[in-house]
Amino acid sequence: MRPIIIRDSKVPVMLSLFVDIAAITLFPFIFIRTGQDSDRIIRHETIHFYQYVETAVVGFLLLYLTDWLRGLLRYRNPDKAYMRIRFEQEAYDHETEEGYPENRQAYAWRAYRV
């Protein structure tokens, strides 16, 4: 199973209310903003795609929100809370590694903590 990539999408623009979003994964799609298409961004978002699969979509959304809220309470900083989301930690750590999304160990995000 592979994600469906939508390039030059307005979705990231429409969702950029508080932060500037270059791309976003909303299973099974990866929406990439005009001018932001790169191997690194596609790799980062593809990692999220596989995280969605592993958590049956709803689990991803619940854990993502829970991690962000826990981080917000702990750090009192929305940017730091975002960077401490376990799914984001894995994606940022491996977004420059070619082949990582397809060859990653299942549930690799479990090694990360908020």
Steps between C-alpha positions, in 0.01 A plus 500: 500500500631843405372853559326702233703819449315817401743771388428873475219454751309778673429273802822596687424867432145467635626321813773757570300691761762513775813362334619489142443145369708385202337156477258285696400136502128432532481128439534378227603831343810715526418860407800712401484876467621666179875559513556256790538174305825328601624149571549595866139618543360199315711267716388677821133477403534140380629407846176648635304296245645176640437622855134551404487142368654358819251682722188438288471873412290597803777393736743729321269798540432426866865441592612804300255727683576340838875541452458864396277580799739324741790691348310826526433440870860397564684764293245784480615555142299385194808469277690288752184294563478433124865393481446258792217310330638147465388474135676827414816392681530189286416685178751781564772258610475299177373739231841519335555122482418362156290185521419545868118514470482171311766323711424638846426268787126487568395713796839673511323808643450310828868558585432875534359680803312827544 
